[in-house]
């Protein structure tokens, strides 16, 4: 039994016990204490289940032994700095030295910028001004990334067009009498192609900033990396029409051709009606139970569920507690929707059975880093621009759904 299955079994047992207690008309103090402990544990289980889901959905196998090639690449990477690429961009030349060696090892041109250099890395801050004590650098806050919670696969893509084949239809087994022939059945496949679309992050800083702030390079790298990740995640949900009218538009989950379940405005504050919208997504194929639903709620829906009382007899039970007792769990993301009026999205759902590869966010593994000290030279400004390429595809849209509030 996997860790996820053990957690789901425990969740089912505790949900059953909670239902038994909810059926009791007058609870004793001991039963109230038991209900409180069960409710608290149910909340903990949800967090553990989310972690287990992400762990099981990880498409990259975890290596227990380091092979020589990877070790050599990491050794080269330790000698490379983002500034090597910034300097090369400033002087309008290809990178040299360790940076050139690293690009060759990563099989990309000398004029390209390896995006993995933006990954977090522990580095010491040196050369601190003796007159100033610098404490921890407070980075920007971004909306939490939630695409992986739905089960969307994040993949690195090499140069070229990424192609993902999928089996659409095939034969079904059928019992046959003696010497009865097996009939022919159609077997069809299709291919989903992703072509690179450009997105960009641009940072403007001053010469004074660079001179007085130790650790500026690390801060800029972290910011670029987090902005890149959050921008991809946001576009997966909302889409991106930055290249309107061309094939470069990103179709997000709000407009993609996926199943849409609606909840009437009058029913959105009612427990059974809200639960039914989720239960109806269980089809025994893409989801075998509500535990197979990976849910990301809009902030408006999250607040509605947590604040709405649906069962005053059960110690003012909230809609959220009612849904959790039924086995549903979720996370939330900002910027999907903030309101809960008619026409607003409540949640996005990934149906977990066979979800690996059902939706793919592909990020091409090299980008373009440009340092521009000229355009703002009169004001002492320097612009640092990172262009990167990515796309989003839904090879199997039936694995995903959304819930919307309607009039």
C-alpha positions in Angstrom: 0.0 0.0 0.0 1.4 3.4 -1.0 1.6 6.3 1.5 -1.2 8.0 -0.5 -3.5 5.0 -0.2 -2.8 4.7 3.5 -3.8 8.4 4.0 -6.9 7.9 1.9 -7.9 4.9 4.0 -7.4 6.8 7.2 -9.4 9.7 5.8 -12.3 7.3 4.9 -12.3 5.7 8.4 -12.3 9.1 10.1 -15.0 10.5 7.8 -17.2 7.5 8.6 -16.7 8.1 12.4 -17.5 11.8 11.9 -20.7 10.9 10.1 -21.7 8.6 13.0 -21.1 11.4 15.5 -23.0 13.9 13.4 -26.0 11.6 13.5 -26.1 11.7 17.3 -28.7 14.1 18.5 -27.1 15.0 21.9 -23.3 14.6 22.1 -21.6 14.0 25.3 -18.5 16.0 26.3 -16.4 13.0 25.4 -18.0 12.7 21.9 -17.5 16.4 21.3 -13.8 16.1 22.2 -13.6 13.1 19.9 -15.3 15.1 17.1 -12.9 18.0 17.6 -9.9 15.7 17.4 -11.2 14.0 14.3 -11.9 17.3 12.6 -8.3 18.5 13.4 -6.8 15.2 12.1 -8.9 15.5 8.9 -7.3 18.9 8.2 -3.8 17.4 8.7 -4.6 14.5 6.4 -5.5 16.9 3.6 -2.1 18.5 3.8 -0.4 15.1 3.8 -2.5 13.9 0.9 -1.6 17.0 -1.1 2.1 16.3 -0.5 1.6 12.6 -1.4 -0.2 13.5 -4.6 2.6 15.8 -5.7 5.2 13.1 -4.9 3.4 10.5 -6.9 2.8 12.8 -9.8 6.5 13.8 -10.1 7.4 12.7 -13.6 11.1 12.8 -12.9 12.5 9.6 -11.3 14.6 10.3 -8.3 18.1 9.0 -8.7 19.8 7.3 -5.7 23.2 7.3 -7.3 24.9 10.1 -9.1 26.3 9.3 -12.5 29.6 10.7 -13.7 28.1 12.9 -16.4 25.7 14.7 -14.0 28.4 15.2 -11.4 30.7 16.8 -14.0 27.9 19.1 -15.2 27.3 20.2 -11.6 31.0 20.9 -11.1 31.0 23.1 -14.1 27.8 24.8 -13.0 29.4 25.7 -9.7 32.0 27.8 -11.5 29.4 29.7 -13.5 27.7 32.9 -12.5 24.8 34.8 -14.0 27.2 37.8 -14.3 29.2 35.8 -16.8 26.1 36.0 -19.1 25.3 39.6 -18.2 28.9 40.6 -19.0 28.7 38.8 -22.4 25.4 40.5 -23.1 26.9 43.9 -22.2 29.8 43.4 -24.6 27.6 41.8 -27.3 29.7 38.6 -27.5 29.3 34.9 -26.9 30.1 33.6 -23.4 33.6 32.1 -22.8 35.4 30.1 -20.1 33.3 28.0 -17.7 30.0 29.5 -19.1 30.9 28.3 -22.6 31.9 24.9 -21.2 28.6 24.7 -19.4 26.5 25.7 -22.4 28.3 23.0 -24.5 27.5 20.4 -21.8 23.9 21.5 -21.8 23.9 21.3 -25.7 22.9 24.9 -26.3 24.6 27.7 -28.3 27.1 30.1 -26.8 24.6 33.0 -27.2 21.9 31.3 -25.1 21.2 31.6 -21.4 20.6 28.4 -19.4 17.3 28.9 -17.4 18.4 26.4 -14.7 20.8 29.1 -13.4 17.8 30.8 -12.0 17.1 27.9 -9.7 17.5 28.6 -5.9 21.1 28.0 -4.7 22.7 28.7 -1.3 25.3 31.4 -1.8 27.2 33.5 0.7 27.0 37.3 0.6 30.4 38.9 0.6 31.8 42.4 0.5 29.3 43.8 2.8 29.6 47.6 3.5 31.2 47.9 6.9 29.0 50.9 7.7 25.7 49.0 7.0 24.5 45.7 8.5 22.4 43.9 5.9 19.9 41.4 7.2 17.9 39.0 5.1 16.8 40.2 1.7 13.0 40.4 1.5 12.0 39.1 -1.9 8.7 39.9 -3.6 5.6 37.8 -2.9 4.0 36.0 -5.8 0.7 34.1 -5.9 1.2 30.5 -5.1 1.8 28.2 -8.0 -1.0 25.7 -8.3 -0.8 24.0 -11.7 1.1 21.0 -10.3 -1.7 20.6 -7.7 -4.1 19.9 -10.6 -1.6 17.3 -12.0 -0.2 19.4 -14.9 3.1 18.0 -16.0 6.0 20.6 -16.1 8.6 19.5 -18.7 11.8 20.9 -20.0 11.8 21.0 -23.8 14.9 21.0 -26.0 15.2 23.1 -29.2 12.5 22.3 -31.8 8.8 21.5 -31.8 7.6 19.2 -28.9 5.3 16.4 -30.0 3.1 14.3 -27.7 1.2 11.3 -29.1 -2.0 10.1 -27.5 -4.2 7.0 -28.0 -7.8 8.2 -28.7 -9.7 5.0 -29.4 -8.9 1.3 -29.4 -10.4 -2.2 -29.3 -12.5 -3.6 -26.4 -12.3 -7.2 -25.3 -15.4 -9.3 -26.0 -16.3 -12.9 -25.4 -16.5 -15.0 -28.5 -18.1 -18.5 -29.2 -16.1 -21.4 -30.5 -14.5 -20.6 -33.8 -16.2 -17.2 -33.9 -13.9 -14.5 -35.4 -12.8 -11.4 -33.5 -14.1 -8.4 -35.3 -11.9 -5.5 -36.4 -11.8 -2.4 -34.2 -10.7 1.1 -35.0 -7.5 2.2 -33.3 -6.7 5.9 -33.6 -4.0 8.1 -32.3 -3.4 11.8 -32.5 -0.4 14.1 -31.9 -0.4 17.3 -29.9 2.4 19.6 -30.9 3.7 22.5 -28.9 5.6 25.3 -30.7 7.6 27.8 -28.6 5.8 31.1 -27.7 7.8 33.9 -26.2 7.3 35.4 -22.7 9.6 37.8 -21.0 10.6 39.3 -17.6 12.3 42.7 -17.4 13.9 44.3 -14.4 15.1 47.9 -14.2 17.7 48.9 -11.6 20.1 51.8 -11.1 23.9 52.0 -10.9 23.5 53.2 -7.3 21.5 50.0 -6.5 24.3 47.8 -7.9 27.0 49.7 -5.9 25.3 49.8 -2.5 23.4 46.5 -2.3 25.4 43.3 -1.7 23.7 40.3 -3.0 22.0 42.2 -5.8 22.9 39.4 -8.4 21.3 36.7 -6.2 18.2 38.8 -5.6 17.7 39.5 -9.3 18.2 35.8 -10.2 15.6 34.8 -7.6 13.2 37.4 -8.7 13.5 36.5 -12.4 13.1 32.8 -11.6 10.0 33.3 -9.4 8.4 35.7 -11.9 9.0 33.2 -14.7 7.4 30.3 -12.7 4.4 32.4 -11.5 3.8 33.8 -15.0 3.7 30.3 -16.5 1.4 29.1 -13.7 -1.0 32.1 -14.1 -1.2 31.7 -17.9 -2.1 28.0 -17.5 -5.3 29.1 -15.6 -6.1 32.4 -17.4 -4.5 32.0 -20.8 -2.4 34.7 -22.4 -3.5 36.8 -25.4 -0.2 38.8 -25.5 0.1 37.8 -29.1 -3.5 38.3 -30.0 -4.5 37.0 -33.5 -1.6 34.7 -33.9 -0.9 31.0 -33.0 1.3 32.3 -30.1 -1.8 32.8 -27.9 -1.9 30.6 -24.8 -5.3 28.9 -24.2 -5.8 28.6 -20.5 -8.1 26.4 -18.4 -10.7 29.2 -18.2 -11.3 29.0 -22.0 -10.1 25.5 -22.9 -12.6 23.0 -24.2 -12.9 21.1 -20.9 -16.0 19.9 -19.0 -17.7 22.8 -17.2 -20.0 22.1 -14.2 -22.3 24.9 -13.0 -23.7 25.8 -9.6 -26.6 28.2 -9.4 -26.2 31.4 -7.5 -28.9 30.3 -5.0 -27.2 26.9 -4.5 -23.6 28.1 -4.1 -24.1 28.4 -0.3 -25.8 25.0 0.1 -23.7 22.0 1.1 -25.5 19.2 -0.8 -25.7 21.2 -4.1 -22.0 22.2 -3.9 -20.9 18.7 -3.1 -23.0 17.3 -5.9 -21.1 19.4 -8.4 -17.9 17.7 -7.4 -19.4 14.2 -7.0 -20.8 14.4 -10.6 -17.2 14.5 -11.8 -16.6 11.0 -10.5 -17.1 8.8 -13.6 -15.2 5.6 -12.6 -12.7 6.2 -15.5 -10.9 9.5 -14.9 -11.8 9.5 -11.1 -12.9 6.7 -8.9 -13.9 8.8 -5.9 -13.9 12.4 -4.7 -10.4 11.6 -3.4 -9.3 11.4 -7.0 -10.2 15.1 -7.6 -7.3 17.5 -7.5 -9.0 20.8 -6.7 -7.7 24.4 -6.9 -10.3 26.9 -5.7 -10.5 30.5 -6.6 -10.0 32.8 -3.6 -13.7 33.9 -3.8 -14.9 30.3 -3.6 -12.4 29.5 -0.8 -13.7 32.4 1.3 -17.3 31.5 0.6 -16.8 27.9 1.7 -14.9 28.8 4.9 -17.4 31.5 6.0 -20.7 30.0 5.1 -22.6 28.1 7.8 -24.6 25.2 6.4 -25.3 23.1 9.5 -26.0 25.1 12.6 -27.1 22.0 14.5 -23.6 20.6 14.1 -21.9 23.4 16.1 -22.1 25.9 13.2 -20.5 23.6 10.7 -19.1 25.6 7.7 -19.5 24.6 4.1 -15.8 23.9 4.0 -16.1 21.5 6.9 -19.1 19.8 5.2 -17.1 19.3 2.0 -14.0 18.0 3.9 -16.1 15.5 5.8 -17.3 14.2 2.5 -13.7 13.5 1.5 -13.0 16.6 -0.6 -9.8 18.6 -0.2 -8.4 21.6 -2.1 -5.8 24.4 -2.3 -6.4 27.9 -3.5 -4.8 30.4 -5.9 -5.0 34.1 -6.2 -5.8 35.9 -9.4 -8.1 33.2 -10.8 -11.2 34.9 -9.5 -11.8 37.1 -6.4 -15.6 37.3 -6.6 -18.3 34.7 -6.4 -21.0 36.3 -8.5 -22.8 34.9 -11.5 -20.2 34.1 -14.3 -17.3 33.7 -11.9 -15.2 30.6 -11.7 -15.2 28.6 -8.4 -12.6 25.9 -8.9 -10.5 24.0 -11.4 -10.3 20.2 -11.1 -7.8 17.6 -12.3 -9.2 14.1 -12.3 -6.2 12.1 -11.2 -6.5 8.7 -12.8 -4.1 8.7 -15.8 -3.4 12.4 -15.4 0.4 12.2 -16.1 0.9 13.9 -19.5 -2.8 14.8 -19.8 -1.8 18.5 -19.7 1.7 19.7 -20.3 3.5 23.0 -19.6 6.7 22.8 -21.7 9.5 25.3 -21.1 12.3 25.4 -23.6 15.6 24.9 -21.7 17.4 28.0 -23.0 16.5 31.7 -23.0 17.9 35.0 -24.0 19.4 37.4 -21.4 20.0 41.0 -22.5 21.6 43.7 -20.3 20.9 47.2 -21.6 22.8 50.0 -19.9 22.3 52.4 -22.9 18.6 53.2 -23.1 18.5 54.7 -19.6 22.1 55.8 -19.4 21.1 59.5 -18.8 19.4 58.4 -15.6 21.9 55.8 -14.6 19.4 53.0 -15.2 20.2 49.4 -16.4 17.6 47.1 -17.9 17.9 43.3 -17.5 15.6 41.4 -19.8 15.0 37.6 -19.9 13.2 36.2 -22.9 12.1 32.6 -22.5 10.0 30.2 -24.6 7.1 28.0 -23.4 3.7 26.7 -24.3 0.7 24.8 -22.8 -1.1 21.9 -24.3 -4.0 19.6 -23.3 -3.5 16.2 -25.0 -6.4 14.8 -22.9 -8.8 17.5 -21.9 -11.3 15.0 -20.4 -8.9 14.7 -17.4 -9.8 18.3 -16.4 -12.9 20.3 -15.5 -14.0 23.6 -14.0 -16.9 24.7 -11.8 -18.6 28.0 -12.4 -21.3 30.0 -10.5 -24.2 31.0 -12.8 -27.4 32.9 -12.4 
